[in-house]
Amino acid sequence: MEHMGWISLIPAFIAVVLALISKNVILSLFMGALSGIVILQKGAPIASVQTFIGDYLFVQLTDSYNAGVLVLLVFIGGFVALVEKSGGAGAFAEKVIHVLNTRVKTQVSAWLGGILIFFSDLGTPLIVGPVFEKVFDKMKISREKLAWIIDSTSSPVAVLIPFIGWGVYIMGLIQKEFDASNVTSMTDWEAFVGAIPFQFYSILTVIMVPLVVMTKLDIGPMKKAEERVQTTGKLYWDTSIPLRKSEAMNEIQQTKSKASFIIVPLLVLFITLFGILISLGFPFKQVEGSAFRIALTTGYLFASVTLIGFLVISKVKKFAETMDIYFQGMQKMMVVAATLVLAWALGTVMKEMGTANYIVEVIDGNLPVFLIPALLFAIGAVMSLASGTSWGTFAIMMPLAIPMAVQLDAPLLVCIGAVLSGGMFGDHCSPISDTTVLSSTGAGCDHIDHVKTQLPYALVNAGSAFIAFLIAGIFGHVATLLLAIVLMALTVWILSKRKNQSTSNTLSH
């Protein structure tokens, strides 16, 4: 295999270390890619920068596939901003609140509300949290439990959806590696959808919420928080300092919105998307990736126009305000676009240096192939936990995982799922992750309290996922998901029983 030896690891190493130190994904990817080009250019700094801009960044932007992905992301950003500012999701949740008369109903409704807002991982905490906050207080459910529920239905749900920004971003990374590794047996869409059952960590995180709620299997610090509220009525510990962004919450709560503001635009989106795809032969014929992205972009445009019409006609927003919101949402996606372009550039650099080839050569014969998915998950989990970013983890790990899977004949979809699961672990429970912070904010909860109460559940899911990846590395079958679910449920039950037994023993003495 052609590679530059251990030197080919330098770009990935620099990107990882900088991500951990700076917590800045764009800077990390930029410096990682640039370091590789400096090596390829034999240390010429000016020539390296020129080559980076001309032969890597410009080339990525002029590629038709890449351009389609970037345009789609911009349209998604505009639509998401409109939905978040419309208050439609909050209005929908408030309609549901009136029938919540038990603790189980209240918690499950918050869980369903988080799933409903699948289009925005950052919108979920600031929409669902404020709406359900007072209901949780009334039912004597801890703020920590609310923070955990909305955190478990933000990024873990978003990463499973192929037609929102998360899916588009991930498919962009996948397709780039497919092209580099000459994978023609499946499209990026088929790979993403096929890998969904192997996103063990995200699926376990979402499923665990109703399991814990309905069976009351609270464990660790969460059990203490629940006991505090139920026995003393205190919303917080005496040392707690709740996070709160009242201006964001007030904007959501005071908007005179209707539930139809979220339901109808989403219906327009789905009808447009699948209407166009069906006319092209879907699901009986394979639809080209470019046609799918055009259909999805059209759907988001029509959905945005519909929502703008609702907001203006209902006098919730003036037309000029809606356009400002729409374009601001588009502008926010520039960070995502820059991340994706730099991720593509880093992947290209590592391909030219033979990074994956070198790793394959080192591993081949020294490490059983079935261990690769579990190894990818573990590395991604540590990286994302320390850096607080899942997208940066995806960008660094995917160019390594796919070539390894192809060359070592490891189960490709399992390896993709392992990278996504590893990246999601840190995004979900790292104290420096934006969704973790926003979940504390949305629930009006102390941030450290949220991290402490959520971590035991996250570790149970991570342990179950790791074992499942060991098994999936051997069999590569979607049925492994059932094993992961059973392991997770069994672990929670055992921990809960031990906690209850310990409490009983203490009381008896």
N, C-alpha and C positions, 0 to 999 in steps of 0.2 A: 504493500500500500504506500502511496505517496504521502509524505508528511514531513514536517520540519522538526520532528522529535519533541522533546519537552518544551521547546520554545513556542510551539503551537498552542500551548496552554495559557500563555501570557495574556492574550486579550480577554479570555474568559475569567482568568484570575483577577485581573485589574477591574473588570466590570463588577465582579462579585464583591471584592473588597471595598471598592468605592461605594457600592450600593449599601453595604453594611455601615460604612463610616458616615457617608454624607446623607443617606436616606433620599438621595436624588437620583431617580431612575435615568433621566435624560443625560445628566452629566456622566453617570456611570457607563451607559451604553456608548456615548460619544468618545470618552477616553479609552474604553476598551477597544472600540473599532480603530481609533486613530493609532493606538499603540501597535496594533497588528500591521497597519499600513506602514508605519515607520520602520518596522522590522522588514517588511517586504521591499521597502525602498532603500534598505541598507543604511538607515539612519539619517537620510536627508530630510530635515524638518520642513522646509518650504515646499519641496516637491511632494512630500507626504500630504500636507494640507491640501495642495492643489489636486492631487490624485483623489483624496478623500471626497472633496466637493464635486469634482468633475466626473470621476469614474464610479463613485459609489452613491452619493446622495442624489445627484442629478439623474443618474441612471434609474434609481428606484422610483423617482417621481415621474419619469417618462414611460415607465412600463404600464401597459394598458390595464393589466390585472391590479397592480398597486394603485393606479389612479382611481379605478372603480371602487376599491375598498375605501380609499380616503374620502371620496365624494359621498359614499354611503354613510360613513361615520359623521360627516358634517350634517347631513339631513336628520340623522338619528339625534344628534345633539340638539338641534332646533326643536324637534318634537318633544323630547324629554323635558326641556326647559319649560315649554308651554304647559305640559301636564302638571309639572311640579308647582307652577305658579297659578294654575287654574283653580286649585283647591278641590278638584273633582274627587280625588281619592279620599280626602278628608270627609267630604260630604257623604260619600258612600259608606265610610266607616261609621259615621255618626248615625246613619239610618239603622245600622246593625246594632248599635249600642243599646237601643231601647228594649231589646229582647234578651239582654244579658242579665240573668238573675242568679247565676251560680259561678263559682270560681272556675270550674272546668270550661263552661261556655265562654267566659270572658277571655281566658288564656288561648283557647282554640280559635276564637274570633280574631284575636290579635295576630295569631300565627297565619290564619287565612288572609288577613289584611296585608301582611308582609308578602305573602306569595302573590297576591293580586297585583302588587306594585313591582312586578318582575322586571319592568323596563328601566328601573333606576335603583341601583344598589345604594347610592347615597341619598336618594329621596325617601326610601323606606323608613329609616329611623326618624327623620324629621316630620314625616306625615303620620305614621302609625303611632309613634311614641306619644306625641301631645294629645292625640285623639283618645287614646285608651288610658292615659295617665290617671285621670280622676276615677275612672271605673275600677282600675286596679286598686286604687286607694280605698274605695268604697267596699270592695270585696276582700280587703286585707290581704292583698297579694303584693309581695315586695317589689320595689322599683328595680332591684337587681334581676328579678325574674323577667320583668318587662324588657329590660335592656338585653338580656340573653335571647329572648324570643325574637326581638326585632333584628338583632345582630345575626341570628341564625337563619333569617329569611331575607337577608339583603344580598351580600355577595354569593353565599352558597346557592341561592336560587338563580341569580343573574348568570352565573357561570354555566348553568345548564341549558340556557336558552340560546339557540343558534342564530336567531334573527334580530338580536339587539347588539349594542356596541361590544359587549364582551365576546359574543360568538363571532362577530365579524373580525375583531382583533385577533382572536385565536386562530380562526381559519386563515387569516393572512399569514400568520407565522407557519402554520402547517403547510400551506401550499408552496411557500418559498422553499421549504425543505424537501417537499415532494419533487419539485422541479430539479433541485440540486442532486437528489438521490435517484432520479429517474423513476419515481413511483407513478405508474399509470393505471394501476389496478383499481384505484378509487379516487374520487374527487375530494377536495377539502371539506365540502359539505358532508359527504358520506363518512369521512373520517371523524369529523366532529360528532355527528349524530351516533355513529357506531361506538365512539368512546364514552358516550354519556353513561351507560351502565357500569363503566369502569371508573367513573368519578366517585369512588367510594366515600371519600371524606365529605364531600358536599352533600351527597344523598343521605348519609348517616346523620349529618348535622340537621338537615331538614326533618327527617323522620323522628329523630330523638325528641323533638319538642312535644308532639302529641303523646308520645310514649310516656314521657316523664309527667306530663300534665294529667293524663287520664289515670295513671297508676300511682301518682303522688310519690314517685321514686326520687325525691330530692336527695342529693348527696353533697357532702363536703360543706364549704362555706354557704352554698345556696340553701341548704337545709337550715342553717343557723339564721340566715336572713329571713326565711319564711317564718320560722318560730318567733323571731323578734317582732315581726309585724302582727302576727296572730295573737301573741300573748301580751304585748305591751302597746301595740298600735303605733309604734314609732316607725316612720318611713325610712329613717336613716340611723346609722350608728352615731354616737355622740361625736366621734372624730371625723365623720364624713363631710366632704365638701362637694355638694352636687354640681355637676356641670349643667349649664343652661345657656341657650342662645335665644333669649326671649323675642328678639326681633324676628327671627326666622319662624318661630312658633306662632307668634301673633299674626304674622302675615297669612299663615295657613289657616288659623282658626277664625280670623275675621273676614276672610274672603266669602262673599255671598255666592256660593257655588252650588252645583247640582251634581248628583251621582252620574247623570248622563254625560257630563263633561269628560269622564274617563271611559265610560262604557261605549258610547257611540264612536268616538275616534278610533278606539281599538278594534271595533267591529269593521270600520271602514278600512283600517290597515289590513286586517286578515282577509276580508273579502277581495280587496284589490290584489293582494299578494297571491292568494291561491287562485283567484280568477284568471290572472295572467299566466300562472304556472300551469294550470289545468289546460288552458288553450294551447300550451306548448307540449302537451302530452303527459304532464305529471299526474299521478305517480308511476304511470306505466312505462314512460320513456325517461331516460336520463336527460335532465335539463342542464345545459351548459352553465358554468359558474357565472359567466358574464350576464346571461339572461336572468339568472336568479337575483343578482345584485341590482340589475335594472328594475326588476319587478319589486324588489324590496324598497328601493329608493323611491319608486313611484308610490308605493303604499304609504310610506312615511310622509311624502309630500301631500297626498290627498288627506291623510289623517290630520296633518297640521292645518291645512286649509279649513277642514271641518271644525276643528277646535277653535281656530281664530274666529270663524263665523259665529259659533256659540257664544264665545266671550264677548264679542262686539254686540250681537243682537240682544243678549241678556244684560248688557251694560255692566258687566263685571269688570271689563277692561276696555279702554279706548283702543281704536285700531292702531294708533301710533305706539301705544304701550305694548300691544301684542307683537308688533314687528320688532320692537327693541328687545323684548324677551327672546323672540325667535332667533334673532341674529346674535344675541349674547350667548345663547345656547350653542350656536354653531361655532362661535369663537372659542368656547371652552373645549371643544373637541380638537383644537389645534395642538394641545398638549398630548392628547392621545395619538394624533397623526404623527407628531414629531417622534414620539416613543416608538411607534410602529416602523417609521422610516429608518430610524437608527438601529432598531432590532434587525431589520432586513440587512442593513449595511454590516452589522456585526456578524450576522450569520454568513454573509458572503465572504467576509475576511477570514473567518475561521474555516470556511470551506477551502479557500485558496491555500491556507496554511496547513490543511490536513488535520485539524484538531480532532475531529471525530475519528479519523483513520488511526491516529496515534493512540487514542483511548481504546479503540477496538483491538489494536495490536497488543496493547498491554493486557487487556482483559481476556482476550481469546486464549482459552486453555488454562487460565489462572482463576477464572471466576465462572461458576455455573451460570448458564444463560438465564435460567429461571429466576435468578436473584436480581436481574437488572431492573424490573419494574419496582421492586421493593427498595432497591438502592436509589433509584431516581426519586421516589417518593420521599425517602428519608433526607436526601440532600436538599430537595426543594423545600421541605418542611423547615429545616434548619435555616436555610437562606431566607425564606419569607418571614419566619418568626423574628429573625434578627433585623431584617430590613423593613418589615412592615408592608411590603409591596408584593402583590401576586403578579401583576402585569410584568414587572421587571424580572421576576423569577421565571415566568413563562418565556420571556424574550431571551434569557440566557440559557435556559435548560432545553428548550425545544430544538435548537440547532445541534445539540449534543444527543438528545434522546432518539430522534427519528433516524439519523444515519446509523447509530448504534443498533437500533432495532432491525433496520434493513440489512446491515452487513453481518450481524450475528444471528439473524433469523429469530430474534425475540418477538413475542406477540406485539405487533405494532400498535393496535388500538389500546392494549393494556398499558403500554409505555406512555402513550399520549395521556391516558387517564391518570397515570401516576404523576406526571408532571403537573397536570391541572390540580390534582388533589394536594400535592405537596405545596404548591403555590397558594392554594386556598387556606391551608392550615394557618399560615402566618397572617394572611389577610383577615381571617376570622377572629384570631385571639391575641395577636401581637398588641401590646399596649401602645405602640406607635402607629398602628394602622389607622387610616382615616375612617373606615367604617366602624372600628371599635370605638374611636373617640366620639363619632356622631351617634352611635347607639347609646353611649352614656349620656350624651347631651339630650337626645330625643326622649329618653326615659326620665330625665331629671335625676340622674343617679351619679354617685361618686364614681369617678373613672376607675380608681384602683379597686373599689368594691366590685365593679362590673368585671374587671379582668380576673380577680380572685375567684368570683363565683362561677365564671364561665369556663375557666381553665380546666377544672376536673372533667367536665363534659367533653371538652375539646381533646383532652388526652385520651379519654376512653375511645372516642371516634378515631383518633390517629392510630392508637394501638390496634383497634379492630381492622382499620384500613391496611395497616402494614402487614398483618397476618394474611388478609385477603389477597394482597398483592403477591405474597409469597406463593399462595395457592394458584392465583391467576397466572403467574409466571410459568407454571407447569401446564395447566390445562387451557388457559386463555379463553374460558367460557363465561358468558354473562351470568350464568347461575352462581358464580362466585359472589355476586352481590347479595344473594340470599344468605350466604355464609357470613358475610360482613355484618348484615343486619342482626342475625342471630347472635353473633359474638358481642355486638354492641349492647343488645337488649339484655343478654345474660350477665354481662359485666356490670351494668347499671343495677340490675336486680340483686346481684351478690353484694355489691358495695352498699346498697341501701339496707339489705338485711343485716350486714355486719354493723352498720351504723346504729340501726334500731336495737340490735342485741347489746351493743356497747352501752347505749343509753339506758336500757332496762337494767343492766348489771349495776350501773352507777346509781340508779334510783333505789335498787334493792339494798345497796350497802348504806 
